Structures are given as C-alpha cells and as structure tokens.
Amino acid sequence: MTQPPLSRQIQLLEHAVGVELLLRSTRSVVLTAAGRAFFIEAQAVLERAQQAVLTAKRFAQGDIGSVTISFVGSAVYEFLPRVLAEARLSQPHVKVSLAEMNTHQQHEALRARRIDLGITRAPLLQPGYETECLVREPFVLGIPVGHPLATATMVAVADLDHVPFLMYSHSAYPPFNELLMGVFRTAGVEPEYVQWLGSSLTMLSLVNAGMGLALVPRCATNVVFKNVVFRDIDLGEGVQSELHLVWRSDNDNPACMMLLDAIRAATKAEH
C-alpha cells in the first residue's frame, strides 16, 4: 500500500476510535500509549477471527462438535462401549453425551430433537427418519444352576411349557415382548410367567435368584452371574435380537454424520 491511502486509513481508524493512535513526524512513526493498548487488543481480535474461521471449517467437516446418543440398556453389555471406543479414535474432539432410554422413549426424543442418534430394538419406519440395522444376534436361555435344563446341550421351545419364566414387559420392551410371545403362541407353549420386566439385567438377576428362566440377547452373557448358565435354544428361523440405529433425515449436525460413519465402520470391522 502506498503512503497516501495508508495515512488515510490511519486517520479513519483514529476517527472511529476517537483517540490519537500514532505520533507521526517526518522521521518516525510511533504508537501512543492509547495506540499500544489498542494494538494488543487488535491482535487478539484478529487471532480470534482467524480461529473462528478454522473452527467453522472443522465443525463443517465434523472434526469437532457434540453428539447426543441414546441407547437401550442391553447395548452397554458389549456393543456400545466397543463401538464408541473405536469411533472416538477417529473423532477425538467430538463430545459424545449418552442417555439410556427404552425404544419408545428414544423415538419420542428424536421427534423432539433431544437426541441425534438412537440405538434401539425396533426401527422407526416413518417419513423423516432413517433406520439402519447394526446387529443381529440370537437369543439364549438363562437358567438357574441346579435346574434340570441347566445340563441340557440344546433346549427346545417346548421345554418352556409351564416352566416359571421371566418375560419382557410390553410397556417397557415391546419389540422383545411381541417377538417372544409370538414364538410361544406359534409353538403352542404357555410358560408360567413370574414377572414382566423391562431389563435383561434385572431378569438375569432374578434368574440368579432361582425365580425362573429368561430369554435374553446373546450379548447379555457378558454379564456374569454365579448361579446362571446359558444354553442355546432354537426359536425358529429369523427370531433374533436386533439393534437399530435411528436418526432424523434432516439432522444437519456434521459431527453426528461423521460419528454415524465411524459406528458403521466399527460394526463392519467386528463382523
């Protein structure tokens, strides 16, 4: 910049600030006391402006930001900790907030935009939402030690007829309740329902106490109970426990989309 426009810019700046910032002579130009104070603050403002540009770019790329993930309780037995640990390696500066909810609560939270991603037992098959099945695994039968079926190599559905049984509540866990009740109806089996519950962990605790048997996802076998053994059971083709990832189609949080990709990659690597 040549001197005339430079001098003009300085004059305009001093006029805007309202104080003299520079002492100019034919031999030198030096800052006034007010100019020195202004210079320090101006440097900080410019640095913050540059940082704001970098932050905006990183946020748009999904490198930073925050994501709220809800999950069903049984997801913490194996899937959620492993997948999040691997996903965090690719996005170490993204803050992940977790909230435990049942499937119905997660669907409601998505509608209210309180969460970004949900890990549910049932898909959300409505316009405006995306659903992706992440995990399919069989159910296993939790049996108290000492029960006659505890020594069986393979258990049949018919073996559960009139047997004390702990069942998922329809209000708290409708996907599993409807699925397993359908299996029993098809097989003509009527277990003796002792309790209706909403948590695999609670059910296994009661199995451990000898109150009955329970069908739980295979991932629940990661929770060790002294008086519980697990046995395979043939529930019929296609009867499996599923975990679904659900999110809003209009979610524009870049960090959420990046984390979604990381969860997909971690799941594929496992399987």
N, C-alpha and C positions, 0 to 999 in steps of 0.2 A: 504494500500500500504506500502510495506517495504521501508526502508530509501534509499537504493541504487537507485531503479527506481525513487523514489521521487526526489532525488538530480539530477538525470539525466534529469527529466522533467523540473526542475527549470533552469538547465543550458541551455537546449534547448530554453526555454522561453526567458531567458535573451539574448541569442544569437539572437533570432528572433527580439526582441525589440531593441537590440543594447545598452542597458544600464544595470547597475547592479541594481537589484530589491531587493535583500536581503543581509543583512550582517550576515554571519554565523560564529559562533565560537563553541567551544566545550561545551559551557554553554547555549547559546541562539541563537535564530534566530529572527532578527528584520527587518522591512521594511526600505529601504532607502527612502529619500524624493521622488525620482522618483517612487519607489515601492508603496508608499502611493497614489500618484496621479494615478498610473496605476490601483491600487486596486479599487478605486472609480469608474473609467470608466469601468473596467471589470465587476463590479457588475451590472452597468446599462445595459451593453451589454447582460449579462445573463438574466436579467429580461425582456429585450425586446425580447430575443429569446424565452423565456417561453410564453410571451404574444402573440408572433407571432403564436405559436403552438395553443394556445387557440382560437385566432381569426380565424385561418384557420378551426378549428373544428366547431366553431359557424357559420361561413359562410357556410360551407358544410351542416350544419343542417338547414340553413335558418333562424337562430335566428337573424342575423344581415345582413346588405347589403342595397341595394336600388332597387326600382322597379318603372318603369315609366308606368303610366296608362293613356290612352286616353279615351275620353268619348264623346258621343253626348250630346248636351246641355240639352235635356229634362231629362237626367238621374239625374241631380242635383236637380230636384224637390222633389224627395223622396228617390229613390233607392240608389244613390251613397253615400250621406252623412251618411245614416243609416248603410249601409253595411261596409263602410270604418271605421266608428267609432267602430263597433263590431270587425272587423278584426284586428284593431290596438291593441285591448286588448290582442290578442294572439301573436302579434309581435310588441311590443312597441319600439324595437330598429331598426326596418326596416324603412328606409326613403322612403316615397312614394311621387313621383313627378307626378303632374296631368297636362294634356294638353287637352283642348277642341278642338275637330275636328269633322267634319261630317264623315259619314261611309266610303265614298270613300277615304278621306284623311287618315283615320285610316288604311285601307287596304294597302295603299301605304307606310305608316310609318312602318308597320310590315315588309313589304318586304325589306325596307331599314334598318331594325333593330334599328329604332329610339325609339321604344316603346317596352315594354314587354307584356303588356296586352291591349286589346281594348274592350270597351263596345260600341257595335254598334247596329244599327237597322236591319242589314242584316248579315247573316252568310258569311264566307269566305270559299266556298266549292272548294278548290283547294288542290292538293297534297302538303304536307309540312306544312299544317296549321290545327289547331284544333279549332272546334267551338262548343259552348255549349249554349243552350237557357236557360237564367236565369229567365226571367219574361215574362209572357203573361198577357195582360190586355185589356179590351175593349176600344173602342173609345167613347167619349162623345161629345155632340154637345154644343159648346159655343155660346150663343145667347145674343144679346144686350137686356138689360132691356127695356121693352116697345114694343118689337117685338111681333107679335101675337103668335109665337111659344113659347114664354117665359113662358106662363101659361099652356102649354101642359104637361100632365103627361108622355106621351111617344110619341116620334117623329118617323115618318116613313121616309124612304129614299125618297119616292115620294113627301114628303113635301118640299124637297130641289129643286124641279124643278123650274128653272127660278128665284131662290132666290139669292140675292147678296151673294157671297161666297168667302172666303179666302182660298187659296189652297197651298199645299206644292209644291215648285218648283222641277221639275225633276232633274235639275242640282245640287241642294243643298241637296235634300232629296228624292232621287229616290225610296227607299222602300215604303214610305208612298204615294208618288205620284202615283206609279203604282198600289198599292193596292186599294186606294180610287177611282182612275179613273176607275179601273176595276169594282168596285161596281156600279158606276154611269152608266157605259155602259150596264152592265147586267140588271139594273133596268130601262133602257131607260130614265134616268134622265139627264137633262142638266142644272146645276146651272149657274148662271151668275157670272163668275169668275172676281173678282175685282182686286185681287193681287195674284202673285205667290211668295211665301216666303219660307225661309229655317229654320224658328224657330217658335216653338209653342208659345213661349213668345211674339214674335213680332206679331204673328197672334192674340193672345188674346188681345194685346194692341190695335189693330185696331178694334177688336170686341167691346172692351170697348168704343171706339170712335164712335160706331154705323155704321161702314163701311160695315159690313156683318157678316155672320155666319162662324164658323170654326169647323172642326172635329179635336180633339186633344186626346192624350192618357189620360186615367183617372188620372194618376199621376199629370197632369198639373192643376188639380183642387186645388192642394195645393197652387197655386199662386192666391192670392185674388185680384180681380178687382171689384170696386164698381158697375160698370154698366154691369157686365157679370153674367149670370146664366147658369148653366149646366143642360142638360137633356139627359137621356138615349135615345139611338137610336138603332134600330135593323138593323144592316148592313148585316146580313146573317151569317150563320154558318162558323166558322173558321176565320172570319175577325177580327183580333186582332192586337194590338200593341205588338211588341216583343223587348226584349233586349237580345243581344247575347254577350257572352264573347268569344273573339278570341285571339289566340296566336300561335306562331311558334312551330312546333313539335320538332325542335332542340334547343329550349330555354333551356340552361343549368344553368340558374340562380336559385340556390336553394331557395332564398328568394321569387322569383316570384312564384315558385311552392307551397310554403307554404302559400303565400297570396292567391293564387288561391283556395286552400283548405279552407282557412278561409272565403273567399267570398261565396263559395258553402255552407258552414255550416251556415253562417248568412242568406243566402237566404232561405234555407230549414227551418230554425227556424222561419222565418217570415210567411212561407206558410204551 
